[in-house]
Amino acid sequence: MAACYLLNEIIVDELSSQNIGSLIFLIRGHKVMLDDDLARLYGVKTKTLNQAIKRNAKRFPPDFMFQLIEIESKNLRSQFVTSSLNYGGRRYLPYVFTELGIAMLSSVLKSEQAIQVNIAIMRTFFKLRKLLAEDATLARKIQKAVSNSNKLFRVVFERLDRLEATAPILPPNRRKIGI
């Protein structure tokens, strides 16, 4: 019992939001995680994870998970320099899970590690949503400041133009000051 508790503490420590956040990708407009990354976090083989999902297919509609198309998979492989499909790598296109699909995984994978990992992932998605909301608020504030500063700059440039129009013209053969 104590060893299991210690193992879970180590897992939770390693599952910081930053670590999990680096495993979340934007694909087809959805924030998703790859089956391979999830399997590693849950401590199971990717094949085992996918078999569990296939046995519970009704729990995973298309908005919970989907399979990547070949070009998306190639894009990911080129980004991460993962193994080729031809040389000992994956033989099928990876599945990705949305936040809803990851939440549903908790009903399929019931180990203590799966519970801890799922909690950490859900907290990370929550933090991402919070950051995006703060970014939107900040973006609105910046846009308002830019539009206000544009008005101010327009007034300043108009006044400079008026000053330039009323400034005396200096003679071309005037004496230079300085070097």
VOVEXDREN-676443 format. One record per residue: x negated, y, z of N, C-alpha, C in turn; residue in one letter; residue number from 1. Coordinates in steps of 0.001 Angstrom, whole numbers. Each point is the difference from the previous one (the first is absolute). Layout:
+---------+---------+---------+---------+---------+---------+---------+---------+---------+---------+-----+
|    n.c1 |    n.c2 |    n.c3 |   ca.c1 |   ca.c2 |   ca.c3 |    c.c1 |    c.c2 |    c.c3 | residuo | num |
+---------+---------+---------+---------+---------+---------+---------+---------+---------+---------+-----+
|       X |       Y |       Z |       X |       Y |       Z |       X |       Y |       Z |       a | NUM |
...
+---------+---------+---------+---------+---------+---------+---------+---------+---------+---------+-----+
REM end
This chain:
+---------+---------+---------+---------+---------+---------+---------+---------+---------+---------+-----+
|    n.c1 |    n.c2 |    n.c3 |   ca.c1 |   ca.c2 |   ca.c3 |    c.c1 |    c.c2 |    c.c3 | residuo | num |
+---------+---------+---------+---------+---------+---------+---------+---------+---------+---------+-----+
|    -822 |   -1196 |       0 |     822 |    1196 |       0 |    -865 |    1258 |       0 |       m |   1 |
|   -1033 |      41 |     851 |    -873 |    1166 |      78 |    -769 |     199 |   -1295 |       a |   2 |
|    -427 |   -1113 |    -625 |    -735 |      97 |   -1272 |     899 |     567 |   -1082 |       a |   3 |
|    1264 |    -409 |     -28 |     953 |     503 |    -985 |     208 |    1504 |     200 |       c |   4 |
|     132 |     435 |    1255 |     188 |    1420 |     309 |   -1213 |     801 |    -449 |       y |   5 |
|   -1209 |    -524 |     268 |   -1228 |     672 |    -402 |     -85 |     104 |   -1513 |       l |   6 |
|     357 |   -1072 |    -699 |      -8 |      11 |   -1454 |     935 |    1077 |    -530 |       l |   7 |
|    1192 |     110 |     583 |     959 |    1008 |    -444 |    -512 |    1407 |     259 |       n |   8 |
|    -678 |     213 |    1117 |    -570 |    1318 |     285 |   -1054 |     367 |   -1046 |       e |   9 |
|    -836 |    -959 |    -383 |   -1015 |     243 |   -1023 |     669 |     336 |   -1326 |       i |  10 |
|    1032 |    -739 |    -350 |     718 |     238 |   -1251 |     604 |    1394 |      -2 |       i |  11 |
|     661 |     374 |    1086 |     629 |    1314 |      82 |   -1051 |    1099 |     -80 |       v |  12 |
|   -1160 |    -178 |     639 |   -1061 |    1000 |     -72 |    -489 |     186 |   -1427 |       d |  13 |
|    -113 |   -1100 |    -741 |    -488 |      84 |   -1378 |    1051 |     571 |    -937 |       e |  14 |
|    1256 |      -3 |     394 |    1081 |     455 |    -857 |     327 |    1468 |     247 |       l |  15 |
|    -966 |     848 |    -137 |     280 |    1417 |     163 |     794 |     487 |   -1204 |       s |  16 |
|     687 |    1096 |     170 |     797 |     567 |   -1090 |    -884 |     321 |   -1197 |       s |  17 |
|   -1225 |     422 |     284 |    -916 |     335 |   -1091 |    -345 |   -1245 |    -814 |       q |  18 |
|    -282 |   -1120 |     681 |    -320 |   -1237 |    -711 |    1183 |    -478 |    -823 |       n |  19 |
|    1177 |      -6 |     595 |    1188 |    -460 |    -723 |     352 |    1000 |   -1097 |       i |  20 |
|    -140 |    1272 |     292 |     310 |    1029 |    -995 |    -809 |    -157 |   -1271 |       g |  21 |
|   -1222 |    -496 |     118 |    -830 |    -195 |   -1192 |     476 |   -1182 |    -839 |       s |  22 |
|     907 |    -802 |     535 |     537 |   -1158 |    -727 |    1368 |     290 |    -626 |       l |  23 |
|     482 |    1223 |     166 |    1298 |     379 |    -556 |    -240 |     755 |   -1307 |       i |  24 |
|     673 |    -455 |   -1048 |    -177 |     585 |   -1328 |    1321 |     525 |    -522 |       f |  25 |
|     -82 |     936 |    -917 |    1200 |     520 |    -650 |      84 |    -651 |   -1374 |       l |  26 |
|     972 |    -886 |    -168 |     194 |    -707 |   -1267 |    1472 |     120 |    -369 |       i |  27 |
|     248 |     436 |   -1227 |    1375 |     190 |    -494 |     817 |     908 |     902 |       r |  28 |
|    -650 |     947 |     620 |     692 |     945 |     870 |     306 |    -518 |    1387 |       g |  29 |
|    -512 |   -1187 |     343 |     237 |    -591 |    1316 |   -1324 |    -128 |     748 |       h |  30 |
|      37 |     242 |    1300 |   -1161 |    -294 |     839 |      55 |   -1490 |     298 |       k |  31 |
|   -1047 |    -719 |    -401 |      19 |   -1461 |     102 |   -1319 |    -521 |     556 |       v |  32 |
|      51 |   -1269 |     425 |   -1199 |    -722 |     414 |     -69 |   -1287 |    -808 |       m |  33 |
|   -1210 |    -423 |    -334 |    -219 |   -1214 |    -786 |     174 |   -1248 |     847 |       l |  34 |
|     473 |   -1064 |    -636 |     171 |   -1275 |     701 |   -1312 |    -499 |     592 |       d |  35 |
|   -1087 |     199 |    -710 |   -1308 |    -453 |     462 |    -410 |     715 |    1293 |       d |  36 |
|     195 |    1325 |      39 |    -344 |     773 |    1202 |     893 |    -394 |    1175 |       d |  37 |
|    1290 |    -169 |    -265 |     929 |    -395 |    1062 |    -353 |   -1378 |     555 |       l |  38 |
|    -331 |    -919 |    -891 |    -355 |   -1346 |     450 |   -1227 |      58 |     904 |       a |  39 |
|    -989 |     803 |    -397 |   -1208 |     128 |     826 |     340 |     585 |    1370 |       r |  40 |
|     845 |    1029 |      26 |     395 |     608 |    1276 |     773 |    -988 |     873 |       l |  41 |
|     886 |    -774 |    -615 |     804 |    -955 |     758 |    -762 |   -1265 |     361 |       y |  42 |
|   -1194 |    -152 |    -550 |    -821 |   -1162 |     331 |     443 |   -1277 |    -685 |       g |  43 |
|     581 |     129 |   -1193 |     409 |   -1174 |    -779 |    -589 |     122 |   -1403 |       v |  44 |
|      30 |   -1091 |    -745 |    -450 |      46 |   -1389 |    1072 |     678 |    -845 |       k |  45 |
|    -420 |     654 |   -1069 |     943 |     671 |    -897 |    1018 |    -997 |    -537 |       t |  46 |
|    -480 |   -1189 |    -340 |     882 |   -1048 |    -513 |    1076 |    -352 |    1031 |       k |  47 |
|    -383 |     -82 |    1263 |     942 |    -325 |    1077 |    1043 |    1105 |     145 |       t |  48 |
|    -455 |    1256 |     -43 |     912 |    1138 |     103 |    1011 |     -42 |   -1142 |       l |  49 |
|    -488 |    -173 |   -1213 |     889 |     -10 |   -1160 |     954 |   -1193 |      16 |       n |  50 |
|    -437 |   -1144 |     512 |     895 |   -1153 |     113 |    1126 |     287 |     993 |       q |  51 |
|    -345 |     639 |    1113 |    1019 |     350 |     995 |    1026 |     962 |    -602 |       a |  52 |
|    -475 |     901 |    -832 |     908 |     964 |    -630 |     898 |    -705 |   -1011 |       i |  53 |
|    -571 |    -921 |    -774 |     798 |    -729 |    -990 |    1063 |    -859 |     682 |       k |  54 |
|    -328 |    -556 |    1174 |     989 |    -791 |     740 |    1131 |     883 |     527 |       r |  55 |
|    -270 |    1287 |     158 |     991 |     948 |     519 |     275 |    1094 |   -1030 |       n |  56 |
|     119 |    -373 |   -1256 |     114 |     956 |   -1104 |    1179 |     956 |     150 |       a |  57 |
|    1089 |    -451 |     593 |    1184 |     854 |     156 |    -280 |    1194 |     909 |       k |  58 |
|    -994 |    -112 |     840 |    -350 |    1090 |     921 |    -835 |    1096 |    -666 |       r |  59 |
|    -447 |    -229 |   -1243 |    -919 |     927 |    -654 |     507 |     449 |   -1363 |       f |  60 |
|     994 |     904 |      -5 |     486 |     541 |   -1279 |   -1076 |     896 |    -639 |       p |  61 |
|     204 |     434 |   -1241 |   -1020 |     762 |    -725 |    -457 |    1299 |     680 |       p |  62 |
|     841 |     602 |     840 |    -447 |    1216 |     684 |    -816 |    -320 |    1255 |       d |  63 |
|    -141 |   -1274 |     343 |    -826 |    -427 |    1123 |   -1375 |    -463 |    -476 |       f |  64 |
|     -43 |    -641 |   -1171 |   -1262 |    -479 |    -557 |     154 |    -178 |   -1497 |       m |  65 |
|   -1108 |     101 |    -720 |      10 |    -275 |   -1426 |   -1391 |    -454 |    -417 |       f |  66 |
|     -37 |    -648 |   -1152 |   -1276 |    -495 |    -511 |    -566 |    1040 |    -950 |       q |  67 |
|   -1297 |     234 |     113 |    -652 |     966 |    -874 |     -44 |    -526 |   -1424 |       l |  68 |
|      -4 |     919 |    -948 |    -213 |    -396 |   -1380 |   -1505 |     -12 |    -248 |       i |  69 |
|    -407 |    -575 |   -1113 |   -1423 |    -226 |    -243 |    -825 |    1282 |      34 |       e |  70 |
|     494 |    1077 |    -583 |    -776 |    1244 |     -34 |    -174 |     588 |    1399 |       i |  71 |
|    1036 |    -126 |     842 |    -117 |     483 |    1382 |   -1032 |    -828 |     760 |       e |  72 |
|      19 |   -1290 |    -225 |    -950 |    -888 |     666 |   -1432 |     305 |    -449 |       s |  73 |
|    -176 |     222 |   -1298 |   -1340 |     340 |    -516 |    -479 |    1315 |     601 |       k |  74 |
|     917 |     961 |     120 |    -347 |    1286 |     614 |    -517 |    -196 |    1416 |       n |  75 |
|     704 |    -802 |     786 |    -426 |    -257 |    1377 |   -1335 |    -722 |      27 |       l |  76 |
|    -171 |   -1002 |    -879 |   -1264 |    -742 |     -20 |   -1150 |     918 |    -363 |       r |  77 |
|     211 |     921 |    -937 |   -1091 |     891 |    -392 |    -312 |    1002 |    1117 |       s |  78 |
|    1006 |     370 |     785 |    -239 |     923 |    1111 |    -796 |    -656 |    1112 |       q |  79 |
|     259 |   -1281 |     249 |    -611 |    -671 |    1132 |   -1081 |    -983 |    -382 |       f |  80 |
|    -267 |    -153 |   -1301 |    -993 |    -930 |    -512 |     245 |   -1390 |     592 |       v |  81 |
|    1234 |    -459 |    -120 |     329 |   -1339 |     488 |    -240 |   -1000 |   -1109 |       t |  82 |
|     122 |   -1255 |     341 |    -334 |   -1046 |    -954 |     948 |      -9 |   -1187 |       s |  83 |
|    -510 |    -491 |   -1088 |     738 |    -104 |   -1240 |     971 |   -1174 |      64 |       s |  84 |
|    1056 |      82 |    -771 |     945 |   -1119 |     -70 |    -647 |   -1219 |    -651 |       l |  85 |
|   -1008 |     227 |    -830 |    -609 |   -1090 |    -759 |   -1060 |    -764 |     788 |       n |  86 |
|    -550 |     557 |    1044 |   -1141 |    -613 |     667 |     253 |    -230 |    1482 |       y |  87 |
|     899 |    -872 |     340 |     219 |    -383 |    1387 |     858 |     949 |     807 |       g |  88 |
|     539 |    1031 |    -619 |     843 |     946 |     714 |    1440 |    -468 |      28 |       g |  89 |
|     912 |     914 |     171 |    1426 |    -333 |      46 |     462 |    -522 |   -1342 |       r |  90 |
|     903 |    -932 |      38 |     532 |    -596 |   -1227 |    1365 |     602 |    -373 |       r |  91 |
|     523 |     878 |     844 |    1306 |     596 |    -249 |     -68 |    1463 |     394 |       y |  92 |
|     958 |     755 |    -444 |      35 |    1426 |     323 |     442 |     184 |    1452 |       l |  93 |
|    -622 |     950 |     711 |     324 |     180 |    1421 |    1396 |     586 |     225 |       p |  94 |
|     527 |    -290 |    1164 |    1243 |     606 |     457 |    -361 |    1184 |     888 |       y |  95 |
|     876 |     993 |     -10 |    -163 |    1129 |     914 |    1291 |     142 |     798 |       v |  96 |
|    -141 |     503 |    1211 |    1130 |     119 |     914 |     192 |    1446 |     393 |       f |  97 |
|    1235 |     472 |     -97 |     332 |    1339 |     472 |     124 |     -55 |    1521 |       t |  98 |
|     254 |    1129 |     585 |     167 |      46 |    1454 |    1134 |    -918 |     448 |       e |  99 |
|    1072 |     -28 |    -766 |    1120 |    -880 |     345 |    -398 |   -1469 |     -79 |       l | 100 |
|    -778 |    -339 |   -1013 |    -458 |   -1376 |    -147 |    -925 |    -416 |    1121 |       g | 101 |
|    -851 |     925 |     433 |    -911 |    -305 |    1105 |     791 |    -199 |    1289 |       i | 102 |
|    1033 |     815 |     195 |     857 |    -183 |    1171 |     696 |   -1365 |     -58 |       a | 103 |
|     403 |    -403 |   -1192 |     663 |   -1298 |    -148 |    -978 |   -1146 |     251 |       m | 104 |
|   -1285 |     209 |    -245 |    -987 |   -1050 |     257 |      25 |    -445 |    1458 |       l | 105 |
|     381 |     901 |     884 |      32 |    -355 |    1424 |    1025 |   -1100 |     284 |       s | 106 |
|    1007 |    -127 |    -863 |     975 |   -1068 |     207 |    -469 |   -1316 |    -623 |       s | 107 |
|   -1005 |      67 |    -857 |    -508 |   -1195 |    -659 |   -1232 |    -534 |     729 |       v | 108 |
|    -899 |     900 |     380 |   -1219 |    -380 |     723 |     206 |     354 |    1472 |       l | 109 |
|     -21 |    -991 |     872 |     405 |     235 |    1389 |   -1114 |    -210 |    1016 |       k | 110 |
|   -1243 |     -47 |    -435 |   -1091 |    -186 |     956 |    -203 |    1288 |     803 |       s | 111 |
|    -708 |    -114 |    1107 |    -294 |    1176 |     833 |    -831 |    1009 |    -786 |       e | 112 |
|    -946 |    -497 |    -789 |    -824 |     890 |    -822 |     859 |     740 |   -1013 |       q | 113 |
|     946 |    -698 |    -620 |     884 |     629 |    -979 |     811 |    1121 |     644 |       a | 114 |
|     450 |    -214 |    1211 |     773 |    1024 |     716 |    -854 |    1242 |     238 |       i | 115 |
|   -1224 |    -197 |     494 |    -895 |    1130 |     282 |    -371 |     750 |   -1278 |       q | 116 |
|    -284 |    -752 |   -1054 |    -353 |     618 |   -1279 |    1184 |     783 |    -543 |       v | 117 |
|    1185 |    -584 |      71 |    1183 |     680 |    -505 |     265 |    1300 |     739 |       n | 118 |
|    -176 |      -3 |    1303 |     183 |    1222 |     789 |    -996 |    1067 |    -447 |       i | 119 |
|   -1249 |    -395 |    -182 |   -1034 |     953 |    -421 |     308 |     559 |   -1391 |       a | 120 |
|     451 |    -842 |    -912 |     320 |     458 |   -1357 |    1182 |     961 |      23 |       i | 121 |
|    1043 |    -322 |     766 |    1167 |     882 |      76 |    -387 |    1367 |     582 |       m | 122 |
|    -868 |      -1 |     999 |    -470 |    1270 |     572 |    -775 |     807 |   -1042 |       r | 123 |
|    -780 |    -670 |    -821 |    -758 |     694 |   -1039 |     931 |     621 |   -1031 |       t | 124 |
|    1001 |    -744 |    -444 |     969 |     556 |    -947 |     721 |    1202 |     612 |       f | 125 |
|     321 |     -77 |    1285 |     652 |    1124 |     674 |    -910 |    1231 |      -7 |       f | 126 |
|   -1281 |    -210 |     318 |    -953 |    1115 |      -3 |    -150 |     593 |   -1394 |       k | 127 |
|      -4 |    -853 |   -1022 |     -90 |     506 |   -1372 |    1206 |     865 |    -343 |       l | 128 |
|    1197 |    -461 |     362 |    1202 |     797 |    -257 |     -76 |    1338 |     724 |       r | 129 |
|    -480 |     -21 |    1230 |    -112 |    1227 |     794 |    -998 |     962 |    -651 |       k | 130 |
|   -1145 |    -528 |    -443 |    -997 |     837 |    -671 |     542 |     599 |   -1290 |       l | 131 |
|     732 |    -801 |    -770 |     573 |     502 |   -1242 |    1018 |    1097 |     270 |       l | 132 |
|     778 |    -150 |    1062 |     974 |    1038 |     364 |    -722 |    1278 |     413 |       a | 133 |
|   -1075 |    -144 |     765 |    -783 |    1165 |     404 |    -648 |     642 |   -1215 |       e | 134 |
|    -470 |    -815 |    -949 |    -590 |     536 |   -1225 |    1020 |     801 |    -790 |       d | 135 |
|    1231 |    -491 |     -59 |    1042 |     712 |    -738 |     285 |    1346 |     657 |       a | 136 |
|      54 |      28 |    1321 |     215 |    1251 |     728 |   -1157 |     958 |    -250 |       t | 137 |
|   -1211 |    -521 |      74 |   -1185 |     820 |    -247 |     -16 |     511 |   -1434 |       l | 138 |
|     371 |    -833 |    -954 |      34 |     411 |   -1405 |     989 |    1144 |    -205 |       a | 139 |
|    1172 |     -86 |     655 |     978 |    1095 |    -101 |    -559 |    1294 |     578 |       r | 140 |
|    -690 |    -100 |    1146 |    -582 |    1191 |     617 |   -1072 |     613 |    -890 |       k | 141 |
|    -825 |    -838 |    -600 |   -1050 |     495 |    -901 |     626 |     667 |   -1213 |       i | 142 |
|    1028 |    -620 |    -571 |     668 |     582 |   -1173 |     591 |    1362 |     334 |       q | 143 |
|     584 |     119 |    1191 |     573 |    1284 |     422 |   -1104 |    1043 |     160 |       k | 144 |
|   -1122 |    -397 |     595 |   -1121 |     923 |     172 |    -562 |     430 |   -1348 |       a | 145 |
|     -98 |    -932 |    -939 |    -515 |     326 |   -1339 |     927 |     988 |    -689 |       v | 146 |
|    1295 |    -246 |      66 |     932 |     920 |    -663 |     -45 |    1376 |     654 |       s | 147 |
|    -119 |      55 |    1330 |    -119 |    1297 |     686 |   -1299 |     688 |    -378 |       n | 148 |
|   -1110 |    -757 |     -63 |   -1284 |     615 |    -343 |      -2 |     449 |   -1461 |       s | 149 |
|     701 |    -725 |    -874 |      99 |     430 |   -1395 |     657 |    1374 |     -87 |       n | 150 |
|    1049 |     219 |     791 |     674 |    1301 |      24 |    -965 |    1079 |     487 |       k | 151 |
|    -748 |    -302 |    1062 |    -952 |     969 |     544 |   -1104 |     325 |   -1006 |       l | 152 |
|    -539 |   -1031 |    -651 |   -1050 |     236 |    -990 |     527 |     832 |   -1169 |       f | 153 |
|    1231 |    -256 |    -408 |     589 |     776 |   -1085 |      58 |    1479 |     379 |       r | 154 |
|     414 |     292 |    1237 |      76 |    1388 |     477 |   -1399 |     612 |      28 |       v | 155 |
|    -984 |    -741 |     516 |   -1375 |     504 |      79 |    -532 |     292 |   -1396 |       v | 156 |
|     196 |    -895 |    -961 |    -512 |     212 |   -1352 |     708 |    1156 |    -701 |       f | 157 |
|    1293 |     163 |     254 |     720 |    1137 |    -585 |    -577 |    1311 |     527 |       e | 158 |
|    -268 |      51 |    1292 |    -574 |    1218 |     584 |   -1412 |     245 |    -509 |       r | 159 |
|    -785 |   -1029 |    -153 |   -1346 |     151 |    -570 |      64 |     522 |   -1433 |       l | 160 |
|     966 |    -501 |    -773 |     175 |     485 |   -1377 |     345 |    1483 |      -6 |       d | 161 |
|     882 |     424 |     932 |     361 |    1430 |      77 |   -1205 |     842 |     398 |       r | 162 |
|    -798 |    -506 |     968 |   -1205 |     741 |     410 |    -993 |     120 |   -1150 |       l | 163 |
|    -162 |   -1059 |    -744 |    -927 |       1 |   -1123 |     457 |     991 |   -1068 |       e | 164 |
|    1312 |     104 |    -204 |     540 |     922 |    -999 |    -225 |    1449 |     414 |       a | 165 |
|      -8 |     292 |    1304 |    -165 |    1375 |     470 |   -1452 |     329 |     336 |       t | 166 |
|    -910 |    -955 |     -23 |   -1407 |     239 |     339 |    -665 |     808 |   -1112 |       a | 167 |
|    -893 |     924 |     389 |    -693 |     809 |   -1014 |    -975 |    -866 |    -816 |       p | 168 |
|    -148 |     356 |   -1261 |    -924 |    -713 |    -876 |   -1376 |     629 |     175 |       i | 169 |
|   -1004 |    -851 |     276 |   -1359 |     496 |     219 |    -702 |     212 |   -1336 |       l | 170 |
|    -868 |    1014 |     -69 |    -719 |     242 |   -1258 |    -983 |   -1134 |    -291 |       p | 171 |
|    -182 |    -351 |   -1281 |    -861 |   -1126 |    -338 |   -1486 |     244 |     276 |       p | 172 |
|    -467 |    1204 |      44 |   -1425 |     282 |     197 |    -298 |     475 |    1422 |       n | 173 |
|     735 |    -505 |     944 |    -221 |     414 |    1393 |   -1253 |    -659 |     571 |       r | 174 |
|    -520 |     603 |    1054 |   -1216 |    -483 |     649 |     304 |   -1245 |     813 |       r | 175 |
|    -825 |   -1062 |    -182 |     196 |   -1255 |     736 |    -496 |     143 |    1422 |       k | 176 |
|     677 |    -701 |     902 |    -389 |      -8 |    1405 |    -554 |   -1396 |     318 |       i | 177 |
|   -1153 |     -84 |     587 |    -580 |   -1279 |     360 |    -999 |    -485 |   -1040 |       g | 178 |
|    -382 |   -1249 |      97 |   -1041 |    -543 |    -892 |     577 |    -447 |   -1316 |       i | 179 |
+---------+---------+---------+---------+---------+---------+---------+---------+---------+---------+-----+
REM end
